[in-house]
Amino acid sequence: MPTVSTDVAIIGSGVAGSLIASRLAQAGLRVCILEAGAAVDRATAVQTFHKALIKVPECAYPPRAEAMHPVTDQLTHWYRQSGPDLFKSTYLKVLGGTTWHWLGSCPRLIPSDFQLNTKFGRAVDWPITYDTLEPYYLQAEHELGVAGDSSQPMGSPRSGPYIMPPIPPTWLDKVVAQALEGSRFEVSPTPQARNSIFNDQRAACCGSSSCIPVCPIQAKYDATVHLKRATAAGASVLSGSTAIRLEPSADGRISTLIFRRWDRSEGKIHAKIFVVACNAIETPRLLLASRSAAFPNGIANRSDQVGRNLMDHPIQLSWALTNEPVYPYRGPISTSGIENLRDGEFRRIHSAVRIEIGNDGWSWPTGAPITTAAHLAEQGLSGHELEAALADTTSRHLRVASLTEQEPDPENRVSLDPNDHDMYGVPLPRISYRLGDYVIQGMAWARELHSELFHRLKATQTHHAPEFFGAGHILGTTRMGKDPASSVVDPQLRCHDHANLFIVGGGAFPTVGTANPTLTIAALSLRAAADIQRQLSETPE
């Protein structure tokens, strides 16, 4: 059994794990990163995406038994779901994690998102404020390379500028903005971790329209950027290695991580500090599976909060046909949004919304333009007549999506399936999930907003998806808080139960607001990295 000794062992190579690894390795610490998946060859991923018949976010990265992950159109293949609603968001197991197929949107949370209970009597407050996190937001924007308009804070006060100008608005953005002038809708450029100019030895965005599932030129940030920095500074990476158990010593500190390779051989890692940087499903799965006589409910779970309060940003999707060409299907999938409906007294009753304006036409809800061509052909069109009708129709496709704010519910949870296991013997994740009235009413409001927006555009053929979509934002399950009885980690993301265990990522969110979460995950991770470094400097050898 191979054994590794290091200062810091990090499980997961997504944005949280890679940022922390980069910071600590550059500070001269010994760092080992464990990743269940393998490296991705970008050119191969692009070709796999092009050949895929069903263009789901995971189609460029087919799962394999050695590093299995969920797939959007097969939500009960990996997940074991007990409802009443299906949990619809997914993730990857590859070097760089799910940043390979994220959209790249990087809005900040707004100050009131940290005080949902104090401001609106809903859910709980965060144990930190916006002001606490703001300096780390700025660091995260610089680390990820966020392009944005520094003159538009969008409700989130800034202490410094973005490092790049915003991605230019599309013609579609401009048409929508003009139609909404004087209304309650304010269109703003979306901050995004995508190069608007040459930056960090990476090209500017070429507008390939395939941000999800793969950027062909790495103009969009992914976590391999920081993995490379970490390894250049001396960090080691064990890919194809799945963590199966954390083992505590008699004093409660974590002493050992047991992992298994794709060939089922076993290894150990000893470290001074352990960082669990998986997503909010794989993290509780590992913690709960690390049961022992001393910790019969799993690691970090004396509060019985591990796995609870699973959240997403359930999406209301709507689409319509504009009365003039807006020319979608080009550029990044989204470059602008409506940010001024993310806060208000209505949050006492129903969810806020963040409206994303899509440049991807009807591809998300209907599979267009391929399905559009098929529909026109079924009407008897062919040849030049079909070509002209297809060009006209697809040039007027418009899609909007409202991200809603889901409240934490302890019964929305990830637990261990009692029957089914992966090839390494670890139980599969069992998910119990329901939307709740707060979201359901918020989605009804979103449909009203979308209808009003379409009316101002004089759009026809309006459609509202009858069911919610998953945003891919897997949050909650290892809640941050000051009270060990009701939370899993403290405000620095250190586990209450184990002094040398940090649990980072979206699982720490007590509530979720309506901002895409990656920038907040990055900011919290940078804050945790500083605390890890400080803790190690204060610990005697």
C-alpha positions in Angstrom: 0.0 0.0 0.0 1.7 3.3 -1.1 1.8 5.9 1.6 2.1 9.7 1.1 3.1 12.2 3.8 2.4 15.8 3.2 1.5 19.1 4.9 -1.9 19.5 3.2 -4.0 16.8 1.5 -6.7 18.2 -0.8 -9.5 15.9 -2.0 -10.9 17.4 -5.3 -9.3 19.4 -8.1 -12.2 21.8 -8.9 -12.1 25.5 -8.4 -12.0 25.3 -4.5 -9.3 22.6 -4.3 -7.1 24.0 -7.1 -7.2 27.6 -5.7 -6.2 26.4 -2.2 -3.5 24.1 -3.6 -2.0 26.9 -5.7 -2.0 29.4 -2.8 -0.4 26.9 -0.3 2.1 25.4 -2.7 3.3 28.9 -3.7 3.7 29.6 0.1 6.2 26.7 0.2 3.9 24.1 1.8 3.9 20.5 0.7 0.5 19.8 -1.0 -1.0 16.7 -2.4 -4.2 16.8 -4.5 -6.3 13.7 -4.9 -8.7 13.5 -7.9 -11.0 10.6 -8.7 -11.0 11.4 -12.5 -8.3 11.8 -15.1 -7.0 14.7 -17.2 -9.1 16.0 -20.1 -7.7 16.4 -23.5 -9.4 19.6 -24.8 -9.3 18.7 -28.5 -10.8 15.3 -27.8 -13.5 16.8 -25.6 -14.4 19.2 -28.4 -14.7 16.3 -30.9 -16.7 14.2 -28.5 -19.1 17.1 -28.0 -19.5 17.6 -31.7 -20.3 13.9 -32.3 -22.7 13.6 -29.4 -26.3 13.1 -30.4 -27.7 14.6 -27.2 -25.9 17.8 -26.2 -26.1 17.7 -22.4 -23.5 19.4 -20.3 -21.6 16.2 -19.7 -21.6 15.0 -23.3 -17.9 16.0 -23.8 -16.9 14.0 -20.7 -18.5 10.5 -20.8 -18.5 8.9 -17.4 -16.7 5.7 -16.7 -17.1 3.1 -13.9 -13.8 4.2 -12.3 -14.9 7.8 -12.0 -18.7 7.7 -12.3 -20.7 10.9 -12.3 -24.3 11.9 -13.0 -25.6 12.8 -16.4 -28.4 15.3 -17.1 -30.6 12.9 -19.1 -30.0 9.9 -16.8 -30.6 11.4 -13.3 -31.3 8.1 -11.6 -28.3 6.2 -13.1 -25.8 7.5 -10.4 -28.1 9.3 -8.0 -30.6 7.2 -6.0 -33.6 9.6 -5.8 -36.4 9.4 -3.3 -38.2 12.6 -4.3 -40.7 14.0 -4.2 -38.9 16.1 -6.8 -35.9 15.1 -8.9 -32.7 16.8 -8.1 -31.5 17.8 -11.6 -28.0 19.3 -11.2 -24.8 17.3 -12.1 -21.1 17.4 -11.8 -17.9 15.9 -13.3 -15.1 13.8 -12.0 -12.0 15.0 -14.0 -8.9 17.1 -13.3 -10.3 20.6 -13.0 -13.7 19.4 -11.9 -17.0 20.9 -13.2 -15.3 24.1 -14.3 -14.8 22.3 -17.5 -18.5 22.7 -18.4 -19.6 25.7 -16.3 -21.0 28.8 -18.0 -18.4 31.2 -16.5 -20.9 33.7 -15.0 -19.4 35.4 -12.0 -21.8 37.8 -10.2 -21.3 38.4 -6.5 -23.9 37.8 -3.9 -25.4 41.0 -2.7 -25.1 42.2 1.0 -28.7 41.2 2.0 -28.1 37.6 0.8 -25.9 37.2 3.9 -28.8 38.3 6.2 -31.9 36.6 4.8 -33.3 36.0 8.3 -32.5 39.5 9.7 -33.8 41.3 6.6 -36.7 39.2 5.6 -37.5 36.7 8.4 -36.5 33.7 6.1 -34.1 30.8 6.7 -30.9 31.8 8.5 -28.1 34.4 8.3 -24.6 33.7 7.3 -22.0 33.9 10.1 -20.1 36.4 8.0 -21.1 39.6 6.2 -20.7 40.8 2.6 -18.0 43.2 3.9 -16.0 40.3 5.4 -15.9 38.5 2.1 -15.5 41.6 -0.2 -11.7 41.6 -0.3 -11.7 38.0 -1.2 -14.2 38.6 -3.9 -11.8 41.0 -5.5 -8.9 38.5 -5.1 -11.1 35.8 -6.7 -12.0 38.0 -9.7 -8.3 38.5 -10.3 -7.4 34.9 -9.8 -10.1 33.6 -12.2 -9.7 36.5 -14.6 -13.2 38.0 -14.5 -14.2 40.5 -17.3 -16.8 43.0 -16.2 -17.9 46.6 -16.1 -16.4 48.2 -12.9 -18.8 51.1 -13.1 -21.8 48.8 -12.5 -21.5 47.0 -9.1 -25.1 45.6 -9.5 -25.9 45.9 -5.8 -22.5 44.5 -4.7 -20.2 47.4 -3.6 -16.6 47.0 -4.9 -13.2 48.0 -3.5 -11.4 47.7 -6.9 -11.9 47.2 -10.6 -12.2 44.1 -12.7 -8.9 43.2 -14.5 -10.5 43.1 -17.9 -13.2 45.1 -19.7 -16.6 43.3 -20.1 -17.4 40.9 -22.9 -19.1 43.1 -25.5 -22.9 42.8 -25.6 -24.4 40.9 -28.4 -26.9 42.3 -30.9 -29.5 40.3 -29.0 -28.5 42.0 -25.8 -28.9 45.4 -27.4 -32.3 44.7 -28.9 -33.6 43.4 -25.5 -32.1 46.4 -23.6 -33.6 48.9 -26.0 -37.1 47.2 -25.8 -36.9 47.3 -22.0 -35.9 51.0 -21.6 -38.1 52.7 -19.1 -39.4 49.4 -17.6 -38.6 47.7 -14.3 -36.0 45.6 -16.1 -32.4 46.8 -16.1 -30.1 45.0 -18.5 -26.5 44.8 -17.3 -23.4 43.1 -18.7 -22.7 39.8 -16.8 -19.3 39.6 -15.1 -17.7 36.4 -16.3 -14.5 34.4 -16.0 -13.8 34.7 -19.7 -11.1 36.6 -21.4 -12.3 39.7 -23.2 -8.7 40.4 -24.2 -5.5 38.3 -24.2 -4.8 37.5 -20.6 -2.8 35.0 -18.5 -1.3 33.5 -21.6 -4.8 32.6 -22.8 -6.6 34.0 -25.9 -9.7 36.2 -25.9 -13.1 34.6 -26.4 -13.7 33.6 -30.0 -17.4 33.2 -29.7 -17.7 29.5 -30.3 -21.0 29.3 -28.5 -20.0 26.1 -26.7 -19.1 27.4 -23.3 -21.3 24.6 -22.0 -19.9 21.9 -22.4 -16.4 23.0 -23.5 -14.4 26.1 -24.4 -12.2 25.0 -27.3 -9.4 27.6 -26.6 -9.6 28.0 -22.8 -10.7 31.6 -23.0 -13.1 30.6 -20.3 -11.4 29.9 -17.0 -11.3 26.3 -15.7 -9.5 25.0 -12.7 -6.6 23.4 -14.6 -5.2 27.0 -14.7 -4.6 26.8 -10.9 -3.7 23.1 -11.0 -0.8 24.0 -13.3 0.3 26.8 -11.0 0.1 24.5 -8.0 2.2 21.7 -9.6 4.7 24.3 -10.9 5.1 25.4 -7.3 5.8 21.8 -6.2 2.3 20.3 -5.5 1.7 16.7 -6.4 -1.4 15.3 -8.0 -2.8 11.8 -7.7 -5.4 11.4 -10.5 -7.5 8.3 -10.9 -7.6 8.0 -7.2 -10.9 8.0 -5.3 -11.1 8.9 -1.6 -13.0 6.2 0.3 -12.5 7.0 3.9 -11.1 9.6 6.4 -9.7 8.1 9.6 -9.5 10.1 12.9 -6.9 9.6 15.6 -7.8 9.3 19.3 -7.7 13.1 19.8 -10.3 13.6 17.1 -7.9 15.0 14.5 -7.9 13.4 11.0 -4.8 11.3 10.7 -5.3 9.3 7.4 -7.0 9.4 4.1 -7.6 6.0 2.4 -7.9 6.0 -1.3 -8.3 3.5 -4.1 -6.9 3.7 -7.7 -8.7 2.7 -10.8 -7.1 -0.8 -10.6 -8.5 -1.1 -7.1 -5.2 -0.9 -5.4 -5.2 1.0 -2.1 -3.1 3.9 -0.8 -2.9 6.2 2.3 -2.2 9.9 2.8 -1.0 11.3 6.1 -1.2 15.1 6.4 -1.2 17.9 9.0 -4.3 19.4 7.4 -6.9 17.7 5.3 -9.2 19.7 2.9 -12.3 18.1 1.5 -13.0 20.1 -1.7 -15.5 17.9 -3.5 -18.9 19.2 -4.5 -21.9 19.3 -2.1 -22.9 15.7 -3.0 -19.6 13.9 -3.0 -18.4 15.7 0.1 -21.2 14.5 2.4 -21.0 11.1 0.7 -17.4 10.8 1.8 -17.9 12.2 5.3 -20.9 9.9 6.0 -19.1 6.9 4.6 -16.2 7.5 7.0 -18.1 5.9 9.9 -16.2 4.4 12.8 -16.9 3.2 16.4 -15.9 6.7 17.6 -17.9 8.5 15.0 -20.9 6.2 14.1 -22.7 8.9 12.1 -19.6 9.7 10.1 -16.9 12.3 10.2 -17.8 16.0 11.0 -21.4 15.0 11.8 -22.0 15.4 15.5 -24.5 18.0 14.6 -26.4 15.6 12.3 -26.1 18.4 9.6 -23.8 16.6 7.1 -25.9 16.1 3.9 -28.8 18.3 5.0 -30.0 21.5 3.4 -29.3 20.5 -0.2 -30.0 23.5 -2.4 -29.8 24.6 -6.1 -31.0 27.6 -8.0 -34.1 26.0 -9.7 -34.6 27.6 -13.1 -37.8 28.8 -14.8 -37.0 28.6 -18.5 -39.0 30.6 -21.1 -38.6 31.1 -24.8 -40.3 33.1 -27.6 -40.0 34.3 -31.2 -39.1 38.0 -31.6 -40.6 40.1 -34.3 -37.1 41.2 -35.6 -33.9 39.3 -36.0 -31.7 39.1 -32.8 -29.2 36.6 -34.3 -28.6 34.1 -31.5 -26.4 31.0 -31.7 -23.2 33.0 -31.6 -20.8 34.3 -28.9 -20.8 33.2 -25.3 -24.1 31.5 -24.2 -25.0 34.5 -22.1 -23.4 38.0 -21.9 -26.1 40.1 -20.2 -28.7 39.7 -17.5 -31.3 41.5 -15.4 -29.8 42.0 -11.9 -32.2 44.4 -10.3 -34.8 41.9 -9.3 -32.5 40.0 -6.9 -33.6 42.0 -3.8 -36.7 43.5 -2.3 -39.4 43.2 0.4 -41.0 40.5 -1.8 -38.4 38.1 -0.4 -40.5 37.8 2.7 -43.0 35.9 0.6 -41.2 34.4 -2.4 -37.8 33.9 -4.0 -35.9 36.6 -5.7 -34.8 36.0 -9.3 -31.7 36.7 -11.4 -32.7 36.7 -15.1 -30.2 35.4 -17.6 -30.6 36.5 -21.2 -29.5 33.7 -23.5 -27.5 33.9 -26.7 -28.2 30.2 -27.4 -31.6 30.6 -29.0 -33.9 27.7 -28.4 -31.2 25.1 -28.1 -31.6 24.6 -24.4 -35.3 24.0 -24.2 -36.0 22.5 -27.7 -32.7 21.2 -29.2 -32.8 23.9 -31.9 -31.7 24.7 -34.5 -31.7 21.0 -35.5 -35.2 20.5 -34.3 -36.3 23.7 -36.0 -35.1 22.4 -39.4 -36.9 19.1 -38.7 -40.2 21.0 -37.9 -40.0 23.1 -41.0 -39.3 20.0 -43.1 -42.3 18.3 -41.6 -44.4 21.3 -42.9 -43.3 20.4 -46.5 -40.5 22.9 -46.9 -37.4 21.9 -48.8 -34.5 23.3 -50.7 -34.1 27.1 -50.8 -37.5 27.6 -49.3 -36.4 25.5 -46.2 -33.1 27.3 -46.1 -34.8 30.8 -46.1 -37.4 29.8 -43.5 -34.7 28.3 -41.2 -32.6 31.4 -41.4 -35.5 33.7 -40.7 -36.9 31.6 -37.8 -33.7 30.8 -36.0 -32.6 34.5 -36.2 -35.6 35.4 -34.0 -35.2 32.7 -31.3 -35.0 34.2 -27.8 -34.5 32.4 -24.5 -34.5 33.7 -20.9 -33.9 31.9 -17.6 -34.7 33.0 -14.1 -32.5 31.6 -11.3 -34.5 31.3 -8.2 -33.4 31.3 -4.5 -34.1 28.1 -2.7 -34.4 28.1 1.0 -32.5 25.5 3.1 -34.6 22.6 4.2 -33.1 19.9 6.5 -35.2 17.2 4.8 -33.6 18.1 1.4 -30.5 15.9 1.9 -27.8 13.6 0.7 -27.5 10.3 2.5 -26.0 6.9 1.7 -27.9 4.4 -0.3 -28.3 1.2 1.8 -28.1 -1.1 -1.2 -26.1 0.2 -4.1 -22.3 0.9 -4.1 -19.7 2.1 -6.5 -16.9 -0.2 -7.7 -14.8 0.8 -4.6 -17.5 -0.2 -2.2 -18.6 3.3 -1.2 -22.4 3.6 -1.0 -24.0 5.7 -3.8 -25.6 9.0 -3.0 -29.3 8.9 -2.1 -31.1 12.2 -2.6 -34.3 13.5 -1.0 -35.4 16.7 -2.6 -38.4 19.1 -2.9 -38.7 22.6 -4.2 -40.8 24.2 -1.4 -43.4 27.0 -1.7 -40.8 29.8 -1.6 -39.3 28.6 -4.9 -42.6 27.6 -6.4 -44.1 31.1 -5.9 -40.9 32.6 -7.1 -41.1 30.6 -10.3 -44.7 31.7 -10.8 -43.4 35.3 -10.5 -40.7 34.6 -13.0 -43.2 33.5 -15.6 -45.1 36.8 -15.1 -41.8 38.7 -15.5 -40.9 36.7 -18.6 -44.3 37.3 -20.2 -44.0 41.0 -19.6 -40.5 41.0 -21.1 -41.7 39.2 -24.2 -44.7 41.6 -24.5 -42.3 44.6 -24.6 -40.3 42.8 -27.3 -43.6 42.1 -29.3 -42.6 38.5 -29.3 -44.9 35.7 -30.3 -44.9 31.9 -29.8 -44.1 32.3 -26.1 -43.5 29.2 -24.0 -42.8 28.6 -20.3 -41.3 25.3 -19.3 -43.8 23.5 -17.2 -41.1 22.0 -15.0 -38.0 23.5 -13.4 -34.5 23.0 -14.7 -31.4 22.4 -12.5 -28.9 25.2 -12.6 -25.9 23.0 -11.9 -25.4 24.8 -8.6 -25.1 22.1 -6.0 -25.1 23.9 -2.6 -25.6 23.3 1.1 -25.0 20.0 2.9 -22.0 21.1 5.0 -23.4 24.4 6.4 -21.2 27.2 7.7 -22.1 28.6 11.1 -20.8 29.7 14.5 -22.8 27.1 16.5 -21.4 23.5 16.3 -24.9 22.2 17.2 -26.4 23.5 14.0 -23.6 23.7 11.5 -20.7 21.6 10.1 -17.9 24.2 9.6 -17.0 27.5 11.2 -16.7 30.8 9.4 -13.2 29.9 8.2 -14.6 26.6 6.8 -12.8 24.6 9.5 -14.8 21.6 10.8 -16.2 22.1 14.2 -15.5 18.4 15.1 -12.0 18.0 13.8 -9.4 20.8 14.2 -7.3 19.9 11.1 -10.2 19.3 8.7 -11.4 22.0 6.3 -14.5 21.4 4.2 -14.7 23.9 1.3 -17.0 24.5 -1.7 -20.6 25.2 -2.2 -21.7 22.9 0.6 -20.8 25.7 3.1 -23.5 28.1 1.9 -26.2 28.6 4.6 -28.4 30.3 2.0 -27.9 30.7 -1.8 -29.2 34.1 -3.0 -29.6 34.2 -6.8 -25.9 34.6 -7.9 -24.2 31.8 -9.8 -22.0 30.5 -6.9 -18.5 29.8 -8.4 -17.1 33.3 -7.6 -18.4 33.0 -4.0 -16.9 29.5 -3.7 -13.6 30.9 -4.9 -13.7 33.8 -2.5 -14.4 31.5 0.5 -11.7 29.2 -0.6 -9.1 31.9 -0.7 -10.2 33.0 2.7 -9.8 29.4 4.0 -6.4 29.1 2.3 -5.2 32.1 4.4 -6.5 30.4 7.6 -4.9 27.1 6.7 -1.5 28.8 6.2 -1.9 30.6 9.4 -2.9 27.5 11.3 0.1 25.6 10.0 2.5 28.4 10.9 1.2 28.3 14.5 1.4 24.5 14.9 4.6 23.1 16.3 6.4 20.6 14.2 
